[in-house]
Amino acid sequence: MQVIDLAIDDKEFDNYIVCHFPNYISFHYQKLLSAKSDDEGIKECFYIFELTLKTLTFILINQYLYKYPCNSQSTRPTCN
């Protein structure tokens, strides 16, 4: 049995994030990579985490509203 190495080096990973993630995340990831101090880097990490959570929340709410749209027969209190 042949073992396939799926490991990716740091340069490839950084390049993937910068090229394929949304602009608002890749922009702050570039700032993280060029951070001069640890405090700057930690601040950017938290900001990237916050943006990722906001994005995932937006997607979740969007999918919920798509699946259960508001209409005149809706029983959800927010629709009436």
mmCIF file of the N, C-alpha and C atoms, coordinates in Angstrom:
data_MODEL
# 
_entry.id   MODEL 
# 
loop_
_atom_site.group_PDB 
_atom_site.id 
_atom_site.type_symbol 
_atom_site.label_atom_id 
_atom_site.label_alt_id 
_atom_site.label_comp_id 
_atom_site.label_asym_id 
_atom_site.label_entity_id 
_atom_site.label_seq_id 
_atom_site.pdbx_PDB_ins_code 
_atom_site.Cartn_x 
_atom_site.Cartn_y 
_atom_site.Cartn_z 
_atom_site.occupancy 
_atom_site.B_iso_or_equiv 
_atom_site.pdbx_formal_charge 
_atom_site.auth_seq_id 
_atom_site.auth_comp_id 
_atom_site.auth_asym_id 
_atom_site.auth_atom_id 
_atom_site.pdbx_PDB_model_num 
ATOM 1   N N  . MET A 1 1  ? 0.831   -1.165 0.000  1.00 0.00 ? 1  MET A N  1 
ATOM 2   C CA . MET A 1 1  ? 0.000   0.000  0.000  1.00 0.00 ? 1  MET A CA 1 
ATOM 3   C C  . MET A 1 1  ? 0.888   1.245  0.000  1.00 0.00 ? 1  MET A C  1 
ATOM 4   N N  . GLN A 1 2  ? 0.600   2.167  -0.904 1.00 0.00 ? 2  GLN A N  1 
ATOM 5   C CA . GLN A 1 2  ? 1.399   3.380  -1.021 1.00 0.00 ? 2  GLN A CA 1 
ATOM 6   C C  . GLN A 1 2  ? 0.784   4.492  -0.164 1.00 0.00 ? 2  GLN A C  1 
ATOM 7   N N  . VAL A 1 3  ? 1.625   5.156  0.590  1.00 0.00 ? 3  VAL A N  1 
ATOM 8   C CA . VAL A 1 3  ? 1.172   6.253  1.439  1.00 0.00 ? 3  VAL A CA 1 
ATOM 9   C C  . VAL A 1 3  ? 1.333   7.556  0.663  1.00 0.00 ? 3  VAL A C  1 
ATOM 10  N N  . ILE A 1 4  ? 0.264   8.330  0.616  1.00 0.00 ? 4  ILE A N  1 
ATOM 11  C CA . ILE A 1 4  ? 0.299   9.604  -0.094 1.00 0.00 ? 4  ILE A CA 1 
ATOM 12  C C  . ILE A 1 4  ? 0.446   10.717 0.934  1.00 0.00 ? 4  ILE A C  1 
ATOM 13  N N  . ASP A 1 5  ? 1.423   11.566 0.722  1.00 0.00 ? 5  ASP A N  1 
ATOM 14  C CA . ASP A 1 5  ? 1.661   12.679 1.636  1.00 0.00 ? 5  ASP A CA 1 
ATOM 15  C C  . ASP A 1 5  ? 0.812   13.865 1.198  1.00 0.00 ? 5  ASP A C  1 
ATOM 16  N N  . LEU A 1 6  ? -0.161  14.219 2.020  1.00 0.00 ? 6  LEU A N  1 
ATOM 17  C CA . LEU A 1 6  ? -1.043  15.336 1.703  1.00 0.00 ? 6  LEU A CA 1 
ATOM 18  C C  . LEU A 1 6  ? -0.635  16.612 2.428  1.00 0.00 ? 6  LEU A C  1 
ATOM 19  N N  . ALA A 1 7  ? 0.528   16.588 3.024  1.00 0.00 ? 7  ALA A N  1 
ATOM 20  C CA . ALA A 1 7  ? 0.984   17.758 3.766  1.00 0.00 ? 7  ALA A CA 1 
ATOM 21  C C  . ALA A 1 7  ? 1.246   18.915 2.804  1.00 0.00 ? 7  ALA A C  1 
ATOM 22  N N  . ILE A 1 8  ? 0.959   20.089 3.267  1.00 0.00 ? 8  ILE A N  1 
ATOM 23  C CA . ILE A 1 8  ? 1.163   21.291 2.475  1.00 0.00 ? 8  ILE A CA 1 
ATOM 24  C C  . ILE A 1 8  ? 2.111   22.192 3.263  1.00 0.00 ? 8  ILE A C  1 
ATOM 25  N N  . ASP A 1 9  ? 3.069   22.755 2.581  1.00 0.00 ? 9  ASP A N  1 
ATOM 26  C CA . ASP A 1 9  ? 4.000   23.610 3.308  1.00 0.00 ? 9  ASP A CA 1 
ATOM 27  C C  . ASP A 1 9  ? 3.386   24.987 3.554  1.00 0.00 ? 9  ASP A C  1 
ATOM 28  N N  . ASP A 1 10 ? 4.039   25.757 4.399  1.00 0.00 ? 10 ASP A N  1 
ATOM 29  C CA . ASP A 1 10 ? 3.483   27.041 4.830  1.00 0.00 ? 10 ASP A CA 1 
ATOM 30  C C  . ASP A 1 10 ? 3.286   28.013 3.679  1.00 0.00 ? 10 ASP A C  1 
ATOM 31  N N  . LYS A 1 11 ? 4.215   28.047 2.747  1.00 0.00 ? 11 LYS A N  1 
ATOM 32  C CA . LYS A 1 11 ? 4.100   28.966 1.607  1.00 0.00 ? 11 LYS A CA 1 
ATOM 33  C C  . LYS A 1 11 ? 2.868   28.657 0.761  1.00 0.00 ? 11 LYS A C  1 
ATOM 34  N N  . GLU A 1 12 ? 2.653   27.376 0.490  1.00 0.00 ? 12 GLU A N  1 
ATOM 35  C CA . GLU A 1 12 ? 1.485   26.975 -0.298 1.00 0.00 ? 12 GLU A CA 1 
ATOM 36  C C  . GLU A 1 12 ? 0.189   27.308 0.431  1.00 0.00 ? 12 GLU A C  1 
ATOM 37  N N  . PHE A 1 13 ? 0.163   27.072 1.746  1.00 0.00 ? 13 PHE A N  1 
ATOM 38  C CA . PHE A 1 13 ? -1.020  27.358 2.542  1.00 0.00 ? 13 PHE A CA 1 
ATOM 39  C C  . PHE A 1 13 ? -1.323  28.853 2.539  1.00 0.00 ? 13 PHE A C  1 
ATOM 40  N N  . ASP A 1 14 ? -0.301  29.668 2.755  1.00 0.00 ? 14 ASP A N  1 
ATOM 41  C CA . ASP A 1 14 ? -0.481  31.119 2.739  1.00 0.00 ? 14 ASP A CA 1 
ATOM 42  C C  . ASP A 1 14 ? -0.978  31.594 1.381  1.00 0.00 ? 14 ASP A C  1 
ATOM 43  N N  . ASN A 1 15 ? -0.394  31.066 0.335  1.00 0.00 ? 15 ASN A N  1 
ATOM 44  C CA . ASN A 1 15 ? -0.794  31.439 -1.020 1.00 0.00 ? 15 ASN A CA 1 
ATOM 45  C C  . ASN A 1 15 ? -2.242  31.023 -1.294 1.00 0.00 ? 15 ASN A C  1 
ATOM 46  N N  . TYR A 1 16 ? -2.634  29.861 -0.817 1.00 0.00 ? 16 TYR A N  1 
ATOM 47  C CA . TYR A 1 16 ? -4.010  29.390 -1.013 1.00 0.00 ? 16 TYR A CA 1 
ATOM 48  C C  . TYR A 1 16 ? -5.011  30.335 -0.344 1.00 0.00 ? 16 TYR A C  1 
ATOM 49  N N  . ILE A 1 17 ? -4.729  30.710 0.891  1.00 0.00 ? 17 ILE A N  1 
ATOM 50  C CA . ILE A 1 17 ? -5.642  31.598 1.614  1.00 0.00 ? 17 ILE A CA 1 
ATOM 51  C C  . ILE A 1 17 ? -5.744  32.949 0.915  1.00 0.00 ? 17 ILE A C  1 
ATOM 52  N N  . VAL A 1 18 ? -4.630  33.498 0.525  1.00 0.00 ? 18 VAL A N  1 
ATOM 53  C CA . VAL A 1 18 ? -4.633  34.817 -0.114 1.00 0.00 ? 18 VAL A CA 1 
ATOM 54  C C  . VAL A 1 18 ? -5.363  34.775 -1.456 1.00 0.00 ? 18 VAL A C  1 
ATOM 55  N N  . CYS A 1 19 ? -5.248  33.696 -2.196 1.00 0.00 ? 19 CYS A N  1 
ATOM 56  C CA . CYS A 1 19 ? -5.843  33.621 -3.534 1.00 0.00 ? 19 CYS A CA 1 
ATOM 57  C C  . CYS A 1 19 ? -7.305  33.160 -3.543 1.00 0.00 ? 19 CYS A C  1 
ATOM 58  N N  . HIS A 1 20 ? -7.707  32.310 -2.605 1.00 0.00 ? 20 HIS A N  1 
ATOM 59  C CA . HIS A 1 20 ? -9.016  31.669 -2.699 1.00 0.00 ? 20 HIS A CA 1 
ATOM 60  C C  . HIS A 1 20 ? -10.042 32.100 -1.654 1.00 0.00 ? 20 HIS A C  1 
ATOM 61  N N  . PHE A 1 21 ? -9.617  32.766 -0.606 1.00 0.00 ? 21 PHE A N  1 
ATOM 62  C CA . PHE A 1 21 ? -10.562 33.201 0.408  1.00 0.00 ? 21 PHE A CA 1 
ATOM 63  C C  . PHE A 1 21 ? -11.151 34.552 0.017  1.00 0.00 ? 21 PHE A C  1 
ATOM 64  N N  . PRO A 1 22 ? -12.274 34.935 0.628  1.00 0.00 ? 22 PRO A N  1 
ATOM 65  C CA . PRO A 1 22 ? -12.849 36.248 0.316  1.00 0.00 ? 22 PRO A CA 1 
ATOM 66  C C  . PRO A 1 22 ? -11.849 37.373 0.600  1.00 0.00 ? 22 PRO A C  1 
ATOM 67  N N  . ASN A 1 23 ? -12.004 38.469 -0.113 1.00 0.00 ? 23 ASN A N  1 
ATOM 68  C CA . ASN A 1 23 ? -11.042 39.573 -0.021 1.00 0.00 ? 23 ASN A CA 1 
ATOM 69  C C  . ASN A 1 23 ? -10.876 40.113 1.389  1.00 0.00 ? 23 ASN A C  1 
ATOM 70  N N  . TYR A 1 24 ? -11.972 40.260 2.120  1.00 0.00 ? 24 TYR A N  1 
ATOM 71  C CA . TYR A 1 24 ? -11.866 40.837 3.452  1.00 0.00 ? 24 TYR A CA 1 
ATOM 72  C C  . TYR A 1 24 ? -11.108 39.933 4.418  1.00 0.00 ? 24 TYR A C  1 
ATOM 73  N N  . ILE A 1 25 ? -11.064 38.637 4.147  1.00 0.00 ? 25 ILE A N  1 
ATOM 74  C CA . ILE A 1 25 ? -10.270 37.738 4.982  1.00 0.00 ? 25 ILE A CA 1 
ATOM 75  C C  . ILE A 1 25 ? -8.829  37.679 4.482  1.00 0.00 ? 25 ILE A C  1 
ATOM 76  N N  . SER A 1 26 ? -8.642  37.573 3.177  1.00 0.00 ? 26 SER A N  1 
ATOM 77  C CA . SER A 1 26 ? -7.278  37.481 2.647  1.00 0.00 ? 26 SER A CA 1 
ATOM 78  C C  . SER A 1 26 ? -6.488  38.768 2.896  1.00 0.00 ? 26 SER A C  1 
ATOM 79  N N  . PHE A 1 27 ? -7.164  39.923 2.888  1.00 0.00 ? 27 PHE A N  1 
ATOM 80  C CA . PHE A 1 27 ? -6.496  41.187 3.170  1.00 0.00 ? 27 PHE A CA 1 
ATOM 81  C C  . PHE A 1 27 ? -5.908  41.179 4.581  1.00 0.00 ? 27 PHE A C  1 
ATOM 82  N N  . HIS A 1 28 ? -6.700  40.745 5.544  1.00 0.00 ? 28 HIS A N  1 
ATOM 83  C CA . HIS A 1 28 ? -6.217  40.713 6.926  1.00 0.00 ? 28 HIS A CA 1 
ATOM 84  C C  . HIS A 1 28 ? -5.222  39.580 7.145  1.00 0.00 ? 28 HIS A C  1 
ATOM 85  N N  . TYR A 1 29 ? -5.318  38.531 6.359  1.00 0.00 ? 29 TYR A N  1 
ATOM 86  C CA . TYR A 1 29 ? -4.318  37.462 6.455  1.00 0.00 ? 29 TYR A CA 1 
ATOM 87  C C  . TYR A 1 29 ? -2.966  37.974 5.958  1.00 0.00 ? 29 TYR A C  1 
ATOM 88  N N  . GLN A 1 30 ? -2.970  38.780 4.911  1.00 0.00 ? 30 GLN A N  1 
ATOM 89  C CA . GLN A 1 30 ? -1.720  39.393 4.443  1.00 0.00 ? 30 GLN A CA 1 
ATOM 90  C C  . GLN A 1 30 ? -1.147  40.317 5.505  1.00 0.00 ? 30 GLN A C  1 
ATOM 91  N N  . LYS A 1 31 ? -2.017  41.072 6.182  1.00 0.00 ? 31 LYS A N  1 
ATOM 92  C CA . LYS A 1 31 ? -1.553  41.925 7.278  1.00 0.00 ? 31 LYS A CA 1 
ATOM 93  C C  . LYS A 1 31 ? -0.977  41.084 8.412  1.00 0.00 ? 31 LYS A C  1 
ATOM 94  N N  . LEU A 1 32 ? -1.568  39.914 8.652  1.00 0.00 ? 32 LEU A N  1 
ATOM 95  C CA . LEU A 1 32 ? -1.052  39.008 9.673  1.00 0.00 ? 32 LEU A CA 1 
ATOM 96  C C  . LEU A 1 32 ? 0.348   38.520 9.296  1.00 0.00 ? 32 LEU A C  1 
ATOM 97  N N  . LEU A 1 33 ? 0.521   38.163 8.029  1.00 0.00 ? 33 LEU A N  1 
ATOM 98  C CA . LEU A 1 33 ? 1.827   37.666 7.590  1.00 0.00 ? 33 LEU A CA 1 
ATOM 99  C C  . LEU A 1 33 ? 2.911   38.730 7.676  1.00 0.00 ? 33 LEU A C  1 
ATOM 100 N N  . SER A 1 34 ? 2.531   39.991 7.505  1.00 0.00 ? 34 SER A N  1 
ATOM 101 C CA . SER A 1 34 ? 3.528   41.065 7.538  1.00 0.00 ? 34 SER A CA 1 
ATOM 102 C C  . SER A 1 34 ? 3.553   41.796 8.880  1.00 0.00 ? 34 SER A C  1 
ATOM 103 N N  . ALA A 1 35 ? 2.930   41.238 9.897  1.00 0.00 ? 35 ALA A N  1 
ATOM 104 C CA . ALA A 1 35 ? 2.898   41.876 11.215 1.00 0.00 ? 35 ALA A CA 1 
ATOM 105 C C  . ALA A 1 35 ? 4.305   41.965 11.796 1.00 0.00 ? 35 ALA A C  1 
ATOM 106 N N  . LYS A 1 36 ? 4.595   43.109 12.370 1.00 0.00 ? 36 LYS A N  1 
ATOM 107 C CA . LYS A 1 36 ? 5.933   43.350 12.938 1.00 0.00 ? 36 LYS A CA 1 
ATOM 108 C C  . LYS A 1 36 ? 6.048   42.832 14.371 1.00 0.00 ? 36 LYS A C  1 
ATOM 109 N N  . SER A 1 37 ? 4.942   42.851 15.108 1.00 0.00 ? 37 SER A N  1 
ATOM 110 C CA . SER A 1 37 ? 5.000   42.413 16.500 1.00 0.00 ? 37 SER A CA 1 
ATOM 111 C C  . SER A 1 37 ? 3.976   41.301 16.740 1.00 0.00 ? 37 SER A C  1 
ATOM 112 N N  . ASP A 1 38 ? 4.150   40.627 17.862 1.00 0.00 ? 38 ASP A N  1 
ATOM 113 C CA . ASP A 1 38 ? 3.206   39.571 18.238 1.00 0.00 ? 38 ASP A CA 1 
ATOM 114 C C  . ASP A 1 38 ? 1.825   40.142 18.511 1.00 0.00 ? 38 ASP A C  1 
ATOM 115 N N  . ASP A 1 39 ? 1.785   41.318 19.120 1.00 0.00 ? 39 ASP A N  1 
ATOM 116 C CA . ASP A 1 39 ? 0.491   41.944 19.422 1.00 0.00 ? 39 ASP A CA 1 
ATOM 117 C C  . ASP A 1 39 ? -0.292  42.237 18.151 1.00 0.00 ? 39 ASP A C  1 
ATOM 118 N N  . GLU A 1 40 ? 0.400   42.735 17.131 1.00 0.00 ? 40 GLU A N  1 
ATOM 119 C CA . GLU A 1 40 ? -0.257  42.979 15.841 1.00 0.00 ? 40 GLU A CA 1 
ATOM 120 C C  . GLU A 1 40 ? -0.797  41.689 15.250 1.00 0.00 ? 40 GLU A C  1 
ATOM 121 N N  . GLY A 1 41 ? 0.015   40.636 15.309 1.00 0.00 ? 41 GLY A N  1 
ATOM 122 C CA . GLY A 1 41 ? -0.388  39.341 14.768 1.00 0.00 ? 41 GLY A CA 1 
ATOM 123 C C  . GLY A 1 41 ? -1.592  38.767 15.483 1.00 0.00 ? 41 GLY A C  1 
ATOM 124 N N  . ILE A 1 42 ? -1.604  38.875 16.802 1.00 0.00 ? 42 ILE A N  1 
ATOM 125 C CA . ILE A 1 42 ? -2.735  38.359 17.578 1.00 0.00 ? 42 ILE A CA 1 
ATOM 126 C C  . ILE A 1 42 ? -3.992  39.149 17.268 1.00 0.00 ? 42 ILE A C  1 
ATOM 127 N N  . LYS A 1 43 ? -3.843  40.472 17.143 1.00 0.00 ? 43 LYS A N  1 
ATOM 128 C CA . LYS A 1 43 ? -4.991  41.320 16.810 1.00 0.00 ? 43 LYS A CA 1 
ATOM 129 C C  . LYS A 1 43 ? -5.579  40.919 15.459 1.00 0.00 ? 43 LYS A C  1 
ATOM 130 N N  . GLU A 1 44 ? -4.738  40.671 14.473 1.00 0.00 ? 44 GLU A N  1 
ATOM 131 C CA . GLU A 1 44 ? -5.211  40.246 13.148 1.00 0.00 ? 44 GLU A CA 1 
ATOM 132 C C  . GLU A 1 44 ? -5.838  38.860 13.205 1.00 0.00 ? 44 GLU A C  1 
ATOM 133 N N  . CYS A 1 45 ? -5.289  37.953 14.014 1.00 0.00 ? 45 CYS A N  1 
ATOM 134 C CA . CYS A 1 45 ? -5.879  36.616 14.163 1.00 0.00 ? 45 CYS A CA 1 
ATOM 135 C C  . CYS A 1 45 ? -7.305  36.711 14.689 1.00 0.00 ? 45 CYS A C  1 
ATOM 136 N N  . PHE A 1 46 ? -7.497  37.522 15.711 1.00 0.00 ? 46 PHE A N  1 
ATOM 137 C CA . PHE A 1 46 ? -8.844  37.687 16.267 1.00 0.00 ? 46 PHE A CA 1 
ATOM 138 C C  . PHE A 1 46 ? -9.780  38.342 15.261 1.00 0.00 ? 46 PHE A C  1 
ATOM 139 N N  . TYR A 1 47 ? -9.252  39.295 14.498 1.00 0.00 ? 47 TYR A N  1 
ATOM 140 C CA . TYR A 1 47 ? -10.089 39.957 13.506 1.00 0.00 ? 47 TYR A CA 1 
ATOM 141 C C  . TYR A 1 47 ? -10.494 38.983 12.399 1.00 0.00 ? 47 TYR A C  1 
ATOM 142 N N  . ILE A 1 48 ? -9.565  38.146 11.958 1.00 0.00 ? 48 ILE A N  1 
ATOM 143 C CA . ILE A 1 48 ? -9.872  37.130 10.944 1.00 0.00 ? 48 ILE A CA 1 
ATOM 144 C C  . ILE A 1 48 ? -10.901 36.144 11.494 1.00 0.00 ? 48 ILE A C  1 
ATOM 145 N N  . PHE A 1 49 ? -10.738 35.736 12.751 1.00 0.00 ? 49 PHE A N  1 
ATOM 146 C CA . PHE A 1 49 ? -11.693 34.832 13.390 1.00 0.00 ? 49 PHE A CA 1 
ATOM 147 C C  . PHE A 1 49 ? -13.080 35.462 13.434 1.00 0.00 ? 49 PHE A C  1 
ATOM 148 N N  . GLU A 1 50 ? -13.142 36.737 13.813 1.00 0.00 ? 50 GLU A N  1 
ATOM 149 C CA . GLU A 1 50 ? -14.422 37.445 13.874 1.00 0.00 ? 50 GLU A CA 1 
ATOM 150 C C  . GLU A 1 50 ? -15.071 37.528 12.491 1.00 0.00 ? 50 GLU A C  1 
ATOM 151 N N  . LEU A 1 51 ? -14.301 37.844 11.467 1.00 0.00 ? 51 LEU A N  1 
ATOM 152 C CA . LEU A 1 51 ? -14.844 37.921 10.104 1.00 0.00 ? 51 LEU A CA 1 
ATOM 153 C C  . LEU A 1 51 ? -15.344 36.563 9.625  1.00 0.00 ? 51 LEU A C  1 
ATOM 154 N N  . THR A 1 52 ? -14.626 35.515 9.982  1.00 0.00 ? 52 THR A N  1 
ATOM 155 C CA . THR A 1 52 ? -15.042 34.167 9.595  1.00 0.00 ? 52 THR A CA 1 
ATOM 156 C C  . THR A 1 52 ? -16.355 33.797 10.279 1.00 0.00 ? 52 THR A C  1 
ATOM 157 N N  . LEU A 1 53 ? -16.486 34.114 11.556 1.00 0.00 ? 53 LEU A N  1 
ATOM 158 C CA . LEU A 1 53 ? -17.744 33.836 12.262 1.00 0.00 ? 53 LEU A CA 1 
ATOM 159 C C  . LEU A 1 53 ? -18.907 34.629 11.667 1.00 0.00 ? 53 LEU A C  1 
ATOM 160 N N  . LYS A 1 54 ? -18.670 35.889 11.331 1.00 0.00 ? 54 LYS A N  1 
ATOM 161 C CA . LYS A 1 54 ? -19.725 36.702 10.723 1.00 0.00 ? 54 LYS A CA 1 
ATOM 162 C C  . LYS A 1 54 ? -20.154 36.124 9.379  1.00 0.00 ? 54 LYS A C  1 
ATOM 163 N N  . THR A 1 55 ? -19.180 35.676 8.593  1.00 0.00 ? 55 THR A N  1 
ATOM 164 C CA . THR A 1 55 ? -19.483 35.089 7.285  1.00 0.00 ? 55 THR A CA 1 
ATOM 165 C C  . THR A 1 55 ? -20.308 33.821 7.441  1.00 0.00 ? 55 THR A C  1 
ATOM 166 N N  . LEU A 1 56 ? -19.880 32.935 8.343  1.00 0.00 ? 56 LEU A N  1 
ATOM 167 C CA . LEU A 1 56 ? -20.615 31.689 8.556  1.00 0.00 ? 56 LEU A CA 1 
ATOM 168 C C  . LEU A 1 56 ? -22.014 31.946 9.104  1.00 0.00 ? 56 LEU A C  1 
ATOM 169 N N  . THR A 1 57 ? -22.157 32.944 9.969  1.00 0.00 ? 57 THR A N  1 
ATOM 170 C CA . THR A 1 57 ? -23.478 33.298 10.493 1.00 0.00 ? 57 THR A CA 1 
ATOM 171 C C  . THR A 1 57 ? -24.376 33.811 9.386  1.00 0.00 ? 57 THR A C  1 
ATOM 172 N N  . PHE A 1 58 ? -23.835 34.655 8.536  1.00 0.00 ? 58 PHE A N  1 
ATOM 173 C CA . PHE A 1 58 ? -24.607 35.177 7.411  1.00 0.00 ? 58 PHE A CA 1 
ATOM 174 C C  . PHE A 1 58 ? -25.076 34.039 6.502  1.00 0.00 ? 58 PHE A C  1 
ATOM 175 N N  . ILE A 1 59 ? -24.209 33.094 6.220  1.00 0.00 ? 59 ILE A N  1 
ATOM 176 C CA . ILE A 1 59 ? -24.566 31.955 5.367  1.00 0.00 ? 59 ILE A CA 1 
ATOM 177 C C  . ILE A 1 59 ? -25.659 31.111 6.031  1.00 0.00 ? 59 ILE A C  1 
ATOM 178 N N  . LEU A 1 60 ? -25.514 30.866 7.328  1.00 0.00 ? 60 LEU A N  1 
ATOM 179 C CA . LEU A 1 60 ? -26.504 30.069 8.050  1.00 0.00 ? 60 LEU A CA 1 
ATOM 180 C C  . LEU A 1 60 ? -27.874 30.742 8.041  1.00 0.00 ? 60 LEU A C  1 
ATOM 181 N N  . ILE A 1 61 ? -27.924 32.035 8.318  1.00 0.00 ? 61 ILE A N  1 
ATOM 182 C CA . ILE A 1 61 ? -29.205 32.759 8.308  1.00 0.00 ? 61 ILE A CA 1 
ATOM 183 C C  . ILE A 1 61 ? -29.801 32.779 6.908  1.00 0.00 ? 61 ILE A C  1 
ATOM 184 N N  . ASN A 1 62 ? -28.956 32.983 5.917  1.00 0.00 ? 62 ASN A N  1 
ATOM 185 C CA . ASN A 1 62 ? -29.415 32.994 4.530  1.00 0.00 ? 62 ASN A CA 1 
ATOM 186 C C  . ASN A 1 62 ? -30.036 31.652 4.149  1.00 0.00 ? 62 ASN A C  1 
ATOM 187 N N  . GLN A 1 63 ? -29.392 30.557 4.505  1.00 0.00 ? 63 GLN A N  1 
ATOM 188 C CA . GLN A 1 63 ? -29.930 29.239 4.187  1.00 0.00 ? 63 GLN A CA 1 
ATOM 189 C C  . GLN A 1 63 ? -31.234 28.974 4.938  1.00 0.00 ? 63 GLN A C  1 
ATOM 190 N N  . TYR A 1 64 ? -31.319 29.434 6.178  1.00 0.00 ? 64 TYR A N  1 
ATOM 191 C CA . TYR A 1 64 ? -32.549 29.250 6.948  1.00 0.00 ? 64 TYR A CA 1 
ATOM 192 C C  . TYR A 1 64 ? -33.701 30.019 6.308  1.00 0.00 ? 64 TYR A C  1 
ATOM 193 N N  . LEU A 1 65 ? -33.469 31.260 5.950  1.00 0.00 ? 65 LEU A N  1 
ATOM 194 C CA . LEU A 1 65 ? -34.529 32.063 5.345  1.00 0.00 ? 65 LEU A CA 1 
ATOM 195 C C  . LEU A 1 65 ? -34.917 31.548 3.962  1.00 0.00 ? 65 LEU A C  1 
ATOM 196 N N  . TYR A 1 66 ? -33.975 30.960 3.260  1.00 0.00 ? 66 TYR A N  1 
ATOM 197 C CA . TYR A 1 66 ? -34.279 30.373 1.962  1.00 0.00 ? 66 TYR A CA 1 
ATOM 198 C C  . TYR A 1 66 ? -35.165 29.137 2.137  1.00 0.00 ? 66 TYR A C  1 
ATOM 199 N N  . LYS A 1 67 ? -34.870 28.350 3.170  1.00 0.00 ? 67 LYS A N  1 
ATOM 200 C CA . LYS A 1 67 ? -35.630 27.124 3.399  1.00 0.00 ? 67 LYS A CA 1 
ATOM 201 C C  . LYS A 1 67 ? -37.009 27.425 3.983  1.00 0.00 ? 67 LYS A C  1 
ATOM 202 N N  . TYR A 1 68 ? -37.095 28.429 4.837  1.00 0.00 ? 68 TYR A N  1 
ATOM 203 C CA . TYR A 1 68 ? -38.359 28.796 5.485  1.00 0.00 ? 68 TYR A CA 1 
ATOM 204 C C  . TYR A 1 68 ? -38.666 30.267 5.192  1.00 0.00 ? 68 TYR A C  1 
ATOM 205 N N  . PRO A 1 69 ? -39.126 30.582 4.006  1.00 0.00 ? 69 PRO A N  1 
ATOM 206 C CA . PRO A 1 69 ? -39.364 31.994 3.667  1.00 0.00 ? 69 PRO A CA 1 
ATOM 207 C C  . PRO A 1 69 ? -40.576 32.559 4.398  1.00 0.00 ? 69 PRO A C  1 
ATOM 208 N N  . CYS A 1 70 ? -40.561 33.862 4.563  1.00 0.00 ? 70 CYS A N  1 
ATOM 209 C CA . CYS A 1 70 ? -41.711 34.552 5.159  1.00 0.00 ? 70 CYS A CA 1 
ATOM 210 C C  . CYS A 1 70 ? -42.805 34.678 4.104  1.00 0.00 ? 70 CYS A C  1 
ATOM 211 N N  . ASN A 1 71 ? -44.007 34.335 4.471  1.00 0.00 ? 71 ASN A N  1 
ATOM 212 C CA . ASN A 1 71 ? -45.161 34.557 3.595  1.00 0.00 ? 71 ASN A CA 1 
ATOM 213 C C  . ASN A 1 71 ? -46.380 34.835 4.466  1.00 0.00 ? 71 ASN A C  1 
ATOM 214 N N  . SER A 1 72 ? -47.511 35.051 3.871  1.00 0.00 ? 72 SER A N  1 
ATOM 215 C CA . SER A 1 72 ? -48.700 35.456 4.637  1.00 0.00 ? 72 SER A CA 1 
ATOM 216 C C  . SER A 1 72 ? -49.220 34.340 5.545  1.00 0.00 ? 72 SER A C  1 
ATOM 217 N N  . GLN A 1 73 ? -48.930 33.078 5.241  1.00 0.00 ? 73 GLN A N  1 
ATOM 218 C CA . GLN A 1 73 ? -49.391 31.972 6.076  1.00 0.00 ? 73 GLN A CA 1 
ATOM 219 C C  . GLN A 1 73 ? -48.342 31.548 7.104  1.00 0.00 ? 73 GLN A C  1 
ATOM 220 N N  . SER A 1 74 ? -47.290 32.267 7.208  1.00 0.00 ? 74 SER A N  1 
ATOM 221 C CA . SER A 1 74 ? -46.199 31.876 8.092  1.00 0.00 ? 74 SER A CA 1 
ATOM 222 C C  . SER A 1 74 ? -46.630 31.932 9.550  1.00 0.00 ? 74 SER A C  1 
ATOM 223 N N  . THR A 1 75 ? -46.159 31.006 10.338 1.00 0.00 ? 75 THR A N  1 
ATOM 224 C CA . THR A 1 75 ? -46.462 30.979 11.773 1.00 0.00 ? 75 THR A CA 1 
ATOM 225 C C  . THR A 1 75 ? -45.348 31.575 12.605 1.00 0.00 ? 75 THR A C  1 
ATOM 226 N N  . ARG A 1 76 ? -44.264 31.969 11.952 1.00 0.00 ? 76 ARG A N  1 
ATOM 227 C CA . ARG A 1 76 ? -43.157 32.581 12.700 1.00 0.00 ? 76 ARG A CA 1 
ATOM 228 C C  . ARG A 1 76 ? -43.571 33.978 13.146 1.00 0.00 ? 76 ARG A C  1 
ATOM 229 N N  . PRO A 1 77 ? -43.345 34.303 14.409 1.00 0.00 ? 77 PRO A N  1 
ATOM 230 C CA . PRO A 1 77 ? -43.761 35.622 14.890 1.00 0.00 ? 77 PRO A CA 1 
ATOM 231 C C  . PRO A 1 77 ? -43.006 36.772 14.231 1.00 0.00 ? 77 PRO A C  1 
ATOM 232 N N  . THR A 1 78 ? -41.807 36.518 13.741 1.00 0.00 ? 78 THR A N  1 
ATOM 233 C CA . THR A 1 78 ? -41.022 37.597 13.127 1.00 0.00 ? 78 THR A CA 1 
ATOM 234 C C  . THR A 1 78 ? -41.576 37.973 11.751 1.00 0.00 ? 78 THR A C  1 
ATOM 235 N N  . CYS A 1 79 ? -42.350 37.121 11.153 1.00 0.00 ? 79 CYS A N  1 
ATOM 236 C CA . CYS A 1 79 ? -42.888 37.392 9.810  1.00 0.00 ? 79 CYS A CA 1 
ATOM 237 C C  . CYS A 1 79 ? -44.200 38.146 9.862  1.00 0.00 ? 79 CYS A C  1 
ATOM 238 N N  . ASN A 1 80 ? -44.907 38.065 10.947 1.00 0.00 ? 80 ASN A N  1 
ATOM 239 C CA . ASN A 1 80 ? -46.233 38.672 11.030 1.00 0.00 ? 80 ASN A CA 1 
ATOM 240 C C  . ASN A 1 80 ? -46.201 40.044 11.651 1.00 0.00 ? 80 ASN A C  1 
# 
